[in-house]
Amino acid sequence: MSEENIVLKLVLLGDAGVGKTSLVNMYTEHHFKEDYKPTLGVNIVVKDIEIEEIDAKIRLVLWDIAGQNRYDLSRKMYFQGVLGALFVYDTTRHSTFENIEAKWLKDLNEFSENESAYILIGNKIDLEDSKSVSMEAGKKFAEKINASDFVETSAKYGGNVENAFKKLVDKVLTKRGVKQ
């Protein structure tokens, strides 16, 4: 039985304040920080996981890319070697939903040399009373942009966060022929 070591570069893309950093923190450290500080440029976090069914150790290199417009020019260099993306929007801010296709998907397609697997994430579902993008709209949109999956998450409480990352990793591994 040979154990395989695989490194996957994954990016989180979406407007400023949609919860990309909070999703990474919840996934890697299992905690949520109330005090929001915007990411400057890019924040890179590494998480090692094991997938027993294929006897592999996977090193995830998570690139949490800043969503502010002032980083538009430097952002393209962050896409080199990307194998998967999490497109994140805030379910309480419709403009962040619209920008997935208008800006973030366009950037991934334009600057990534690989054909990346990607999923769509509607974050902040814990703010139910302020929700402006329905789950149905999210699902429909995920199909429209050919996302391999759609997941609604709460980075604050951890709801579906682990599941979202697992789905993306599975899709990337399948696409790369590592997993059936």
N, C-alpha and C positions, 0 to 999 in steps of 0.2 A: 504494500500500500504506500504509494508515494504522495506526500503532501505537497500541494502546489501553493506557491506564494504569488499573489496577484496584487497589483497596485492599480487602483481606479481613481482617476481624477474626475470629481463631480463638482458642478457649479450650482450655486443658488442664485437665481436671477429674479428681479422684481424691483419695483419702485422702493424708494426710501421709506422706512417705517412700516413695511408690510409684515415684518417678523422673521426675516431670514436668519439674523443672528440669534434670535430667541429659539428658533427651530434647531439650529446647530447646537446651542447650549443645552437644550432639553435632550437632544439625541445623544450628545457626547458626555454631558456631565449630570444629566437628570435634574436640572434646576432652572428656574426662571428668575431673571433679574428685573425688578420693577423699574429701576432707573435706566431709561433708554439713552444710549449714547450711539450716534450714528457711526457706521463703519467708515473709515477713511481709506479709500482705495480698495483694498482687499484684506480680508482676514482669512488665514489658512489654518485649518484645524485637521489633525490626523486622528483617525479612529481605526483600531484593528478589530476585525470581527472574524469569526470562524463559521464556515458553512459545512456542516458535517456531511450532508448528503453528497457533496462532491469532494470531500476531504480537502478543503482549501482554506488557507489563511488569506484573508483579504485585508489589504491596507487601503482604507478610504482616505483620500486627500480631498477634503471639503473646502472649496473656494467660495467664501461668502463675499460676493462682489457688491461694492457700494452701489446704491441706487440713485444717488444724486446726479443731476445732469452735468455738474462740473467735472465728473470723471469719464464722460463719454469718450473723449479722445484716448485716454490711457487704457480704457477698459478692454479694447480689442486684444491687447497682448495677453490678457488673462485666459483667453480661450484656447491657447495652444495645448493640444493633448487631451482636451475634454472628451470624455466618453459618455457622460450623462448629465442631465440638468433637471433641477427642480424649479419650475416656474411658480413663483409664489405671489399671490395677490391677497389683499385684505378684504374680507367679505363685507366690511362696513364702508369701503371706499370704492365706488364703481369705477373711478378713473384708473385705479391700479389694475383692475380686471381688464379694461380696454387696452392698457399699455402692454400687456403680455404679448399680444399679436403685433401691435403697432411698433413696439420697440424691442422687447426682449427676445422674441422668437426670431425677429429680423436679424438682431445682433448675433445670435447663436448660428443661424444659417450662413451669415456673411463671414464671420470671423473664425469659425471652427473648421478645421481641416477634416475632421472625422464626421461620420454621420452619427450623431449622438442620439441616444435614447432619452426621452424626457417624459416627465409626468407633470400634471397641473395640480397645484395645491391652493385651496381656498383656506386661508388661515384666519384666526380670531373668531372661530365659531362660538366661543364662550360669550361673545358680545351679541347674543341672540337678538336683543331688542333694537340694536343698531344695524342689523344685517341688511345690506342693500343688493347683494348678489345671491340669488337662490341656488340651492344645490342642483336643481334641474338645469339652470343656466350654465353652471360650472361644468356639468356632465356633457351638455350639448356642445359647449365651447371646446372641451377636451377632444371630442370627436372631430370637430371642425379642423382643429390644428394638428390632428393625428398624434395626440399625446397617447402614450401607451397606457395611461391610467389617470384617474382623477381621485383625489383624496381631500376631504375637508379635515382640518386640524385645529387644535388649540395648543399653541406653543406654551401658553401660560400653565395649563393643567396637564399637558402631555398627551392629550387625546389624539390618537392616530399618528403621532409623530414617528414612532418606531416603525409602524406599518408603512408609512410613506417612504422612508429611506429603504426599507427592505424591498418594497416593490420596485424601486428604481434599480437597486443593486441586482435583483433577479433579472430584470429586463436587460440591463447592460451585459450581464454574464451570458444570458441566452443569445443576445445579439452577437456576442463575440465567440459563440460556439463552445463556451466553457460549460454551460448548463443546458439541459434539455428543457 
